[in-house]
Amino acid sequence: MAWQQTEPIMNQKIQFAFRAKSSANFSELCREYGISTKTGYKWKGRFETNGPEGLKEKSRRPRSSPEALSEEVVCRLVRIKESHRHWGARKVQAIYERSWGKAPSESSIKRVLERCGMVEKRRKQRAATPSGRLTSDEPVSAPNDLWTVDFKGWWKEGSGRSNPLTVRDAHSRYILELRHLDKGDTASVRICFERLFERHGLPKVIRSDNGPPFASSQALLGLSALSAWWIALGIGLDRSRPGCPQDNGAHERMHLDLKREVQALATERVERTTAERQAHFETWRHEFNHERPHESLGMKCPAEVYENSPRSYKASEQVILAYEGMEVRKVQRIGYIQYGKEHYQVSTALRGWEVGLKAVGRERADVYFGTLFIGWLDLPSRAFKAVLESEKPARQERLAKALGVGAGVPLRSAAPRCEARQPQRQDNTQAA
C-alpha cells in the first residue's frame, strides 16, 4: 500500500513503525507503504529513539544563516532597483558599493529582486549572423578616437513625433549628444556638431550609416555636404555597410536602452513642447553618463572615463585647406571646377570648397579633397573620372578597401598630400 491520502500521514508512519518491529521481510514492508528501505530504516530508528515525536516532519531550514541579508540592506537594494527599473543585479551592486561600501553578492541581489517581483524576463535574442566586422585603420583606444552618430528613428509622443539625434564616444560610451530635432536636415545637424566640436574638440573619426545627412548614395564616394565638412576639418569617415546595423552595434545597443527607458514613458497622450522633450532627454543622458555603471568600463560610469579632445575647434575661424605642391581650384555652386580652358563636373557636395590638383604626366591630373583622393581629370576626354571608374577589378577592390566604398571601411586618402589648418566656418549647409 502506498501512503493513503485519506488517512493522516502521521498515523501511517506510526503504523509502519510498529509493523517494522516484527516484520520478517523489511523490504517487502517498505514496498507495501511505497517508500524506500532507506526511508524505512530512518523512520524505524527515529521511532525507537524518540517514539511518535521522532516521526514528525522537521524543518530543513538551517538554524542560523550567517549570509542572510538584513532588512536595511534589502530595503536599500529595493530602493536602487525602484529608481532604475531596467538595471540588472550587477549595476545595482555597483551603485550599492558607491554609497554603502561592500555589497551583497550578485546572486544574493538577484534573489532579493526576484522575491520582490522586480526582475524582468528577457526575450531570447536571435544569435547574430557571422559577418565581417567593420574595421578602421585608426585604433579605438582612447576617448575621441571614434565618435558614432545616428538618428534613433521616429516614435510617437502624444500627438507629435520625436526622432532624436544621438552622438556617442565609442571608447568611453559617453553620450555626447541626445537632441530632439524637428528636422534632420543638414543645416540642423551641422549646428549640433558645431556645438559639440566647440564643447569637446574634434574626434579622429566619425562613424555613421549611409543615409542623409551623413552620406548620399548618389554622390561621389557617398559624400554629403555634412561629411565633406568633416573631412575638411581633418576628421576621417567610417561608414557602416548598408543593411548591417551590427557594424555600429554598441550605438544600436544604446538605442535599445533609450527606447526601453525613455520611449516607453512617452506612451501617454500628452503633447510636449520641444523644450520639454529635450529636458526629458537630458535627464536620461545625465543618468547614462554619470550614474550608470558599464561592465566594459570596469563598472565605471562613462563620465569617469571620457575627456575632451586636444584638437580644439572654433566656429568663427575659417577652414583653410593647404594643398602643398598642387594647383588649387574652387568647386563652383553647381559642382564644377575649371582646369585650363575646360570645366569638369566633380560633385555638388564639395561646392564652395577648394580641391587640389596634381598633374600626372600630360594626360591626367589627380584630384584631392583634403587628404582624400577623389578621382582624376582625364584631359584627352575632357572628363572627370571618379575613383573606381574605369579601373580593373583588382584595383577597384584595393581602392574600395582603402576608401571605404562598398567595403565598409573608413574613407582614407591613397596618398595624403595636404594639411587642414584650423577650422573655418563656411556656408556649406546645402544638401548635396
Stockholm file with secondary structure:
# STOCKHOLM 1.0

chainA/1-432         MAWQQTEPIMNQKIQFAFRAKSSANFSELCREYGISTKTGYKWKGRFETNGPEGLKEKSRRPRSSPEALSEEVVCRLVRIKESHRHWGARKVQAIYERSWGKAPSESSIKRVLERCGMVEKRRKQRAATPSGRLTSDEPVSAPNDLWTVDFKGWWKEGSGRSNPLTVRDAHSRYILELRHLDKGDTASVRICFERLFERHGLPKVIRSDNGPPFASSQALLGLSALSAWWIALGIGLDRSRPGCPQDNGAHERMHLDLKREVQALATERVERTTAERQAHFETWRHEFNHERPHESLGMKCPAEVYENSPRSYKASEQVILAYEGMEVRKVQRIGYIQYGKEHYQVSTALRGWEVGLKAVGRERADVYFGTLFIGWLDLPSRAFKAVLESEKPARQERLAKALGVGAGVPLRSAAPRCEARQPQRQDNTQAA
#=GR chainA/1-432 SS CCCCTTSCHHHHHHHHHHHHHHCSCHHHHHHHHTCCHHHHHHHHHHHHHHGGGGGSCCCCSCSCCTTCCCHHHHHHHHHHHHHSTTCCHHHHHHHHHHHHSSCCCHHHHHHHHHHTTCCCCCCCCCCCCCCCCCCCSSCCCSTTSEEEEEECCCEEETTEEECCEEEEETTTCCEEEEECCSCCCHHHHHHHHHHHHHHHCCCSEEEECSSTTTCCTTSGGGCCHHHHHHHHTTCEEEECCTTCGGGGHHHHHHHHHHHHHTGGGGGSCCCCCHHHHHHHHHHHHHHHHHTCCBGGGTTBCHHHHCCCCSSCCCTTSCCCEEETTSEEEECCTTSEEEETTEEEECCGGGTTCEEEEEEETTTEEEEEETTEEEEEEETTTTEEEETTTTCCHHHHHHHHHHHTTTTSSCBCCSSCCEEECSCCCCCCCSCC
#=GC SS_cons         CCCCTTSCHHHHHHHHHHHHHHCSCHHHHHHHHTCCHHHHHHHHHHHHHHGGGGGSCCCCSCSCCTTCCCHHHHHHHHHHHHHSTTCCHHHHHHHHHHHHSSCCCHHHHHHHHHHTTCCCCCCCCCCCCCCCCCCCSSCCCSTTSEEEEEECCCEEETTEEECCEEEEETTTCCEEEEECCSCCCHHHHHHHHHHHHHHHCCCSEEEECSSTTTCCTTSGGGCCHHHHHHHHTTCEEEECCTTCGGGGHHHHHHHHHHHHHTGGGGGSCCCCCHHHHHHHHHHHHHHHHHTCCBGGGTTBCHHHHCCCCSSCCCTTSCCCEEETTSEEEECCTTSEEEETTEEEECCGGGTTCEEEEEEETTTEEEEEETTEEEEEEETTTTEEEETTTTCCHHHHHHHHHHHTTTTSSCBCCSSCCEEECSCCCCCCCSCC
//
